[in-house]
Amino acid sequence: MFFDEVQIHVEAGAGGDGCVSFRREKYVPLGGPNGGNGGRGGDVYLEADPHLNTLISFKGRRHFKAQRGGHGKGKNMQGPKGDDVSLSVPPGTVVRDAETGELLADLMAPGQKALVARGGRGGLGNAAFASPTNQAPRIAERGDPGESRRLILELKLIADVGIVGCPNAGKSTLLAAVSAARPKIADYPFTTLVPNLGMVGVDDRDFVMVDIPGLIEGAHKGTGLGHEFLRHIERTRVLIHLLDGAAKDPLQDLDDINEELRLFNSQLASKPQLVVLNKMDLPQAQELWPLVKEEVARTGTPVCSISAATGSGVREMLYLVLQLLDSLPEEEIALEEAAIFRPPEDDDGFSISAEEVGFRIKGKRVERLVARTDWRHEESIRRLHRALERLGVAKAMEEAGVRKGDTVYIGDSELEWS
């Protein structure tokens, strides 16, 4: 089964909580704070694996979560970092945010990695809050939650040469004739239901060829089967446009398919092409060949004729393909070991809205402060109040009409205003 698009959910690990602890040893009656910090949560990565060519591994499992960071402990013991999760995908995988459609990564080279969900920061232990004026702080932070998001993974096969044409033009027969690939071959349209890859060897050279399911008029809008796989020829360098020598009007088919390529992606129509008339073992194709050769040559496009079934002219065609490949500049693939994804920047802004019961405060900084507050310690709560006053939240709430005892929602927390 060919699996080339899937939606998954990834969640990075939350940071570990900081610890409130004091040094307790014999003959040390006034030991200072020694609560350690929590460890950072694990990250989620995607990595291109050259041994994969589909996304089938995500069919049975689509939710992935990294490990939480360890909690801090006494004696200034730092919590361990949570284990990362690295998901293998085939080269050519495009990663987008399912909510916004934003491009997060384009993994083309084997071993290329992208960070798609960052682990939460570990909370500070009370040793980090010690100061000359507060030598015994009873305060610690909770770890930040890990980032969570839905991703769309879309595979675009990476091949040097793509074979396009109408259904039953003989694309699968040609691929089978020049490579070890064994696609399904039969004498009826839409035999090929999925793209097929094959490695083609010519003398001491080799290149990758892909056979795309047959295209028909309206393919760019979703008609037929080929529209589902047009993306797979976006990365090819050269196109073999295979014409059916048994068709009524191969030249009209040529124009129709080129128009479908242009409507799907204007860059596809500008890719170098080699037009090949197939089925030269048939009298009808032999009669059409002079006209096809003359009309195509008039446009400046290379053209040749073959019989994929008998192998006639196939080797000469492959030499023409090599000439086209050699005439193109080398493609440079930018290797990006670091993530393309960037976490949102800190934001001190906030908004207040009245709800059916109480008020809701929204804001990245405010929600982060509340999430980090350890409600078991009075000093942590007082620290939150001071932070909200510095940000202007307390004054804004009073102007919004909040009263003592009103319910206030911040993030996932439900608080009582006092």
Summary of the structure (lengths in Angstrom):
residues: 418
radius of gyration: 31.3
end to end distance: 60.6
largest distance: 106.7
contacts: 1398
relative contact order: 0.12
helix: 25%
strand: 25%
